[in-house]
Amino acid sequence: MGNLIKVLTRDIDNNGGNFFLDFENAQPTEAERQVWEKVNEVLREAVHVLEDLQSYSGAGEAIRQAIQHPNEDRMQEKAWSAVRPLVFKLKKFYEFSLKLEGALHGLLRFLTSTRCSPTQHLEQEQALARQFAEILHFTLRFDELKMTNPAIQNDFSYYRRTLSRMRINKVSEESEVNNELANRMSLFYANATPMLKTLSDATTKFVSEMKGCIKVLREQQPNSVEGLLNALRYTTKHLNDETTSKQIKSMLQAN
């Protein structure tokens, strides 16, 4: 969470936080509209994701019966029929996390551009700032629901064990979650707060990409990129701020 907030608020302390966010009446400007519409589409889907997660009851009883009666085909089929559609819901949740990551990336690119300070961004682009807050609200709610529902990991573990037996017995599994995707889903749901980790990792990646661009420029022949580096040195408003990363300052120092 700290990584997400820090990216947008690195100069607010220096400005005393003296600005007003009118989330109730925030409407996108023409400059914001393209990003706003893309993020809004993801946020509309987020409502249904939370509804589905909140109603997720799990297949615990069917799984218990199948484990207690391993030689009864009827019990095995009943458990498989119960858990399979639930896993496809979990797949949908995981795939949505990737959409949310993309939406966050678009917001961060717009809200951290160097044309104005983070405080000015939050003041002038309040519709996007509101969407950022809505993403955080969704993230916390999703993770809260996930943490209080152990059936999610139990169902997925049973699904993977059953799928492994199907492979051993050479039963058709063409319509199932493939092994690579299952591994990624397993890592996602193993985390206590999977959605927050996704967004935190996305923010770290976003910052790393910014540093990577500077590094690539530094590695080129000086006479071919010095103009670009000088543009970054002398037109980036907050390069010399105390809150700017020391690593970025060092990268942009003239030789």
Secondary structure, DSSP 8 states (H G I E B T S, - for coil): -HHHHHHH-TTTGGGTT-----TTT----HHHHHHHHHHHHHHHHHHHHHHHHHT----HHHHHHHHH-TT-HHHHHHHHHHHHHHHHHHHHHHHHHHHHHHHHHHHHHHHT-TTS-HHHHHHH-HHHHHHHHHHHHHHHHHHHHHHT-THHHHHHHHHHHHHHHHHHTT---TTS--HHHHHHHHHHHHSSSHHHHHHHHHHHHHHHHHHHHHHHHHTS-HHHHHHHHHHHHHH-TTTTSTTS-HHHHHHTS--
